[in-house]
Amino acid sequence: MIRNSIKLGTFKGIEIGLDFSWILIFAWVTWSLATHYFPTHYPAWQPAGYWVVAVVTSLFFFGSIVAHELGHSLVALRYHIPVRSITLFIFGGVAQVTKEPKRALEEFLIAIAGPLVSAAIALLFFGLARAVNAPGSPLDALGTWLGVINLSLAVFNLIPGFPLDGGRVFRAAVWALTKDFKRATLTASFLGQLIAYGFIGYGVWMALSGSLMDGLWIGFIGWFLLNAAAMSWQRVTIQDALKGLPASEAMMTDCPHVPRHLPLSELVSRHILKTARRCFPVVEDGHTWGIITLNEIKAVPQDQWDQVTVGRTMIPFQQTHKVAPQTSLAEVLELMTQHEVNQLPVVEGDQLVGMVSREEILRVLKTRSELGLG
């Protein structure tokens, strides 16, 4: 789950939550509906009715965004692509997947699933408004607005601006034609950045023309798309650079071992503060019992560090995710992302031979880049 978010629940193993920025957009949508849209189009309602219908409509709207993201996620799971979480934030929703599809068809089906879900929800709400057969009623207003907004959501996401759904459909098409995932991502990312600059330019023009808030909003959307497209390309470039490198290339073999009986206070003062290491194998008599990291230590109140030992806090070794020395660093980084860890033990047979961390992977990439090795 993304930090600074509120967990709502879990569906099919996918955590669903709210980023704190969502509160701002929820309040803005509700206020806009209650004070402008509904009073303009339905002037006969009671004043309190505007706010009640606005709140309910906003809740259904954001539920629709979750359904849109679940559309992507469930198809991704169908192709064994792990989905860590879905988070609602100020720009809508984002599903966090931990690896890329293996084929262009998978990419296309995952990308198109969200707009198809939004289009289906639009038809559902249009059908509700028609079935009520009471023009001007709250249900008619709710159904009509949600139908229009979900249809708009489907159409907007089909803009070929990577990483919008349309951009991913475009990448799938280029991938299918060229058989080159990296080239397809570069092409889609370039188009996505062009479209993002278009949004920013249009937003600036609107702001200078007098529509300040609308212009700022469109400009922020463009800025978000610009950064997302650049980050997507950077992620693929890093994964490509790591494919041919084994875990042993970034493996630390000099990790200090600590015993189970060591109090956390001594671990912090004697090892962490002096060495700046963040992860320690727990080893006694040649047997690896577990791994302890800063996360486990921080979970214990500081006033208990003198009484709590490493053995009580560590992650048992059999419960840790492990890699072999020959495992690709691209796969290692994928596992770290999937399981939300910053380091993994490297084992050969049953023996711990080292540790590999995000910092060491970045160091390897930086060194190879400086040497011109790609």
C-alpha positions in Angstrom: 0.0 0.0 0.0 1.2 3.5 -0.8 2.4 5.5 2.2 0.1 8.2 3.6 -3.0 6.2 2.6 -6.0 4.8 4.4 -6.7 1.1 3.9 -10.3 0.3 3.0 -10.1 -3.4 2.5 -8.8 -6.2 0.3 -10.3 -7.9 -2.8 -8.7 -10.9 -4.4 -5.5 -10.2 -2.4 -5.4 -6.6 -3.7 -5.3 -3.9 -1.0 -7.7 -1.0 -1.7 -7.0 2.4 -0.1 -7.3 6.1 -0.1 -4.4 8.5 -0.5 -5.0 11.6 1.7 -5.1 13.8 -1.4 -8.3 12.0 -2.3 -10.1 13.9 0.4 -9.5 17.2 -1.4 -10.9 16.0 -4.7 -13.9 14.3 -3.0 -14.7 17.5 -1.2 -14.3 19.5 -4.4 -16.6 17.2 -6.5 -19.2 17.1 -3.8 -19.1 20.9 -3.3 -19.3 21.4 -7.1 -22.3 19.1 -7.5 -24.2 20.5 -4.5 -23.6 24.2 -5.2 -23.5 24.4 -8.9 -24.4 21.4 -11.1 -27.5 20.1 -9.3 -29.0 23.6 -8.4 -28.5 24.7 -12.1 -30.1 21.6 -13.6 -32.7 20.7 -10.9 -33.8 24.0 -9.3 -36.9 22.5 -7.7 -35.1 20.4 -5.0 -34.9 21.3 -1.3 -31.5 22.9 -0.4 -30.5 19.9 1.9 -31.3 17.5 -1.0 -28.5 18.9 -3.1 -25.9 17.9 -0.5 -27.3 14.5 0.2 -27.5 13.6 -3.5 -24.0 15.2 -4.1 -22.4 13.0 -1.4 -24.0 9.8 -2.6 -23.1 10.6 -6.2 -19.5 11.3 -5.3 -19.3 8.0 -3.4 -20.6 6.1 -6.5 -18.2 8.1 -8.7 -15.2 7.0 -6.8 -16.6 3.5 -6.5 -16.7 3.5 -10.3 -13.0 4.5 -10.4 -12.2 1.5 -8.1 -14.2 -0.7 -10.5 -12.2 0.7 -13.4 -8.9 -0.2 -11.7 -10.2 -3.6 -10.7 -11.0 -4.3 -14.3 -7.3 -3.8 -15.1 -6.2 -5.8 -12.0 -8.4 -8.8 -12.5 -7.2 -9.3 -16.0 -3.6 -8.8 -14.8 -4.1 -11.5 -12.2 -5.5 -13.8 -14.9 -2.1 -13.6 -16.6 -0.2 -14.1 -13.3 0.9 -10.5 -13.0 0.7 -9.6 -9.3 -1.2 -6.5 -8.3 -0.1 -5.1 -5.0 -2.8 -2.4 -4.4 -5.3 0.0 -5.8 -5.2 3.6 -4.4 -7.5 6.5 -5.0 -5.7 9.8 -5.1 -6.2 13.3 -6.4 -5.9 12.4 -10.1 -8.2 9.3 -9.8 -7.0 5.8 -9.2 -3.8 3.8 -9.7 -3.3 0.0 -9.6 0.3 -1.0 -8.6 1.4 -4.0 -10.6 4.9 -5.4 -9.9 5.9 -6.6 -13.4 5.2 -6.0 -17.1 3.1 -8.3 -19.3 5.0 -10.9 -21.3 3.1 -10.5 -24.5 1.4 -7.7 -26.5 -2.0 -9.4 -26.3 -1.8 -9.4 -22.5 -0.9 -5.7 -22.5 -3.8 -4.9 -24.8 -6.4 -6.9 -22.7 -5.2 -5.5 -19.4 -5.2 -1.9 -20.8 -8.6 -2.1 -22.5 -10.3 -3.7 -19.5 -10.6 -0.5 -17.5 -12.4 1.6 -20.2 -14.7 -1.3 -21.0 -15.7 -1.5 -17.3 -16.3 2.3 -17.2 -18.4 2.1 -20.4 -20.4 -0.8 -18.9 -21.0 1.3 -15.7 -22.1 4.2 -17.8 -24.7 2.1 -19.5 -25.8 0.8 -16.1 -26.4 4.3 -14.8 -28.0 5.5 -18.0 -30.3 2.5 -17.7 -31.1 3.5 -14.1 -32.1 7.0 -15.1 -34.3 5.7 -17.9 -35.9 3.0 -15.7 -36.8 5.5 -13.0 -38.8 7.4 -15.6 -39.0 10.5 -13.4 -37.2 13.4 -15.0 -35.8 15.8 -12.5 -35.8 13.3 -9.6 -32.7 12.6 -7.5 -32.3 9.1 -9.0 -32.6 10.5 -12.5 -30.0 13.2 -11.7 -27.6 10.7 -10.1 -28.0 8.2 -12.9 -27.5 10.8 -15.7 -24.4 12.4 -14.1 -22.8 9.1 -13.3 -23.5 7.8 -16.8 -22.0 10.9 -18.4 -18.9 10.9 -16.1 -18.2 7.2 -16.5 -18.5 7.5 -20.3 -16.1 10.5 -20.2 -13.7 8.5 -18.0 -13.7 5.7 -20.6 -13.1 8.1 -23.5 -10.4 10.1 -21.6 -8.5 7.0 -20.7 -8.4 5.9 -24.4 -6.3 9.0 -25.2 -3.0 7.5 -26.5 -1.0 9.3 -23.9 1.2 6.7 -22.1 0.7 5.6 -19.3 -3.1 6.2 -19.8 -5.0 3.1 -21.0 -5.0 4.4 -24.6 -1.2 4.7 -24.4 -0.9 1.2 -23.2 -3.1 0.0 -26.1 -0.9 2.0 -28.4 2.2 0.3 -26.9 0.6 -3.1 -27.3 0.0 -2.3 -31.0 3.6 -1.2 -31.6 4.9 -4.2 -29.6 2.8 -6.6 -31.7 4.2 -5.0 -34.9 7.8 -4.7 -34.0 8.2 -7.6 -31.5 10.3 -5.3 -29.4 8.9 -4.4 -26.0 11.6 -1.8 -25.3 11.1 0.0 -28.6 7.3 -0.1 -28.1 7.7 1.5 -24.6 10.1 4.2 -26.0 7.6 5.1 -28.7 4.6 5.1 -26.4 6.5 7.1 -23.8 7.5 9.7 -26.4 3.9 10.1 -27.6 2.7 10.2 -24.0 5.1 13.1 -23.2 4.0 15.0 -26.4 0.4 14.7 -25.3 1.3 15.7 -21.7 3.0 18.9 -23.1 -0.2 19.5 -25.0 -2.3 19.3 -21.8 0.1 21.7 -20.0 0.0 24.1 -22.9 -3.7 24.0 -23.2 -4.0 24.5 -19.4 -1.7 27.6 -19.5 -3.8 29.0 -22.4 -7.1 28.5 -20.4 -5.6 30.0 -17.3 -4.4 33.1 -19.2 -7.8 33.3 -20.9 -9.6 33.7 -17.6 -10.5 30.1 -16.7 -7.8 29.9 -14.0 -9.0 26.9 -12.0 -9.8 24.8 -15.0 -6.5 25.7 -16.6 -4.5 24.8 -13.5 -6.3 21.5 -13.2 -5.6 20.6 -16.9 -2.0 21.7 -16.5 -1.6 19.5 -13.4 -3.0 16.5 -15.3 -0.5 17.2 -18.0 2.4 17.5 -15.5 1.3 14.2 -13.9 1.2 12.4 -17.3 4.6 13.9 -18.2 6.2 12.5 -15.1 4.4 9.2 -15.3 5.5 8.6 -18.9 9.1 9.5 -18.1 9.1 7.2 -15.0 7.6 4.3 -17.1 10.4 4.6 -19.7 13.0 4.8 -16.9 11.7 1.7 -15.2 11.8 -0.3 -18.5 15.3 0.9 -19.2 16.5 -0.2 -15.8 14.8 -3.6 -16.1 16.4 -4.0 -19.5 19.9 -3.1 -18.2 19.6 -5.6 -15.3 18.4 -8.6 -17.3 21.9 -10.0 -18.1 23.3 -9.3 -14.7 23.2 -12.0 -11.9 22.5 -11.3 -8.3 26.1 -12.1 -7.4 27.1 -8.9 -9.3 25.4 -6.8 -6.6 25.8 -9.2 -3.7 27.3 -8.1 -0.4 29.3 -10.9 1.2 30.6 -9.0 4.2 27.3 -8.5 6.0 27.9 -8.5 9.8 26.2 -11.5 11.5 24.3 -10.9 14.8 23.2 -13.5 17.4 19.6 -14.1 18.5 20.2 -13.0 22.2 21.5 -9.5 21.2 19.3 -6.7 22.6 18.0 -4.3 20.0 19.6 -1.4 21.8 23.1 -3.0 21.3 22.3 -3.9 17.7 21.5 -0.2 17.0 24.5 1.2 18.9 27.2 -1.3 18.0 26.2 -2.2 14.4 23.6 0.1 12.8 24.9 3.5 13.9 28.5 2.6 13.3 28.2 0.8 10.0 25.1 2.4 8.5 24.0 -1.1 7.5 20.2 -1.6 7.4 19.9 -5.4 7.3 21.6 -8.2 9.3 21.6 -12.0 9.0 20.9 -13.7 12.4 23.5 -16.5 12.5 24.7 -18.8 15.3 27.0 -21.8 15.0 26.9 -21.6 11.2 23.1 -21.8 11.1 21.0 -18.9 9.7 18.0 -18.3 11.9 16.6 -15.2 10.3 17.0 -11.6 9.0 16.5 -8.4 10.9 16.1 -5.0 9.2 15.3 -1.5 10.3 11.6 -2.1 9.7 11.5 -4.8 12.4 13.4 -2.6 14.8 11.2 0.4 14.2 8.1 -1.7 15.0 9.3 -2.0 18.6 9.0 1.1 20.9 12.4 2.5 21.7 11.9 2.2 25.5 11.7 -1.6 25.0 14.9 -2.0 23.0 16.9 -3.0 26.1 14.5 -5.8 26.9 13.6 -7.1 23.4 16.2 -9.3 21.6 17.0 -9.8 17.9 15.6 -13.4 18.1 12.1 -12.1 19.1 12.0 -9.4 16.4 13.7 -11.1 13.4 11.9 -12.5 10.3 12.5 -16.3 10.5 14.8 -17.4 7.7 12.2 -19.9 6.3 9.7 -17.0 5.9 12.1 -14.8 3.9 12.0 -14.5 0.1 15.4 -15.7 -1.3 17.3 -15.6 -4.5 20.2 -17.6 -6.0 23.5 -16.0 -7.0 22.6 -16.6 -10.7 19.1 -15.0 -10.4 18.8 -12.0 -12.8 19.0 -8.6 -11.1 15.9 -7.7 -13.0 14.0 -10.6 -11.3 15.5 -9.6 -8.0 14.2 -6.0 -8.3 10.8 -7.3 -9.4 10.7 -9.5 -6.2 11.7 -6.6 -4.0 8.9 -4.5 -5.5 6.3 -7.3 -5.2 7.1 -8.0 -1.6 7.9 -4.4 -0.5 11.4 -5.2 0.8 14.7 -3.4 0.2 17.0 -6.4 0.4 16.9 -10.2 -0.2 19.1 -13.0 1.1 21.2 -14.8 -1.6 21.4 -18.5 -0.9 23.3 -21.4 -2.6 21.7 -24.7 -1.6 20.7 -24.1 2.0 23.6 -21.7 2.8 23.4 -18.0 3.0 26.2 -16.5 0.8 25.3 -12.8 0.8 22.6 -10.1 0.7 21.5 -8.0 -2.3 19.9 -4.6 -1.7 18.3 -1.8 -3.8 21.2 0.4 -3.0 23.8 -2.1 -4.3 21.7 -2.6 -7.5 21.7 1.1 -8.1 25.5 1.2 -7.4 26.1 -1.5 -10.0 24.0 0.4 -12.6 25.8 3.7 -11.8 29.2 2.1 -12.1 28.4 0.4 -15.4 27.0 3.6 -16.8 30.1 5.6 -15.8 32.3 2.9 -17.5 30.1 3.0 -20.6 28.9 -0.6 -20.2 25.2 0.3 -20.5 
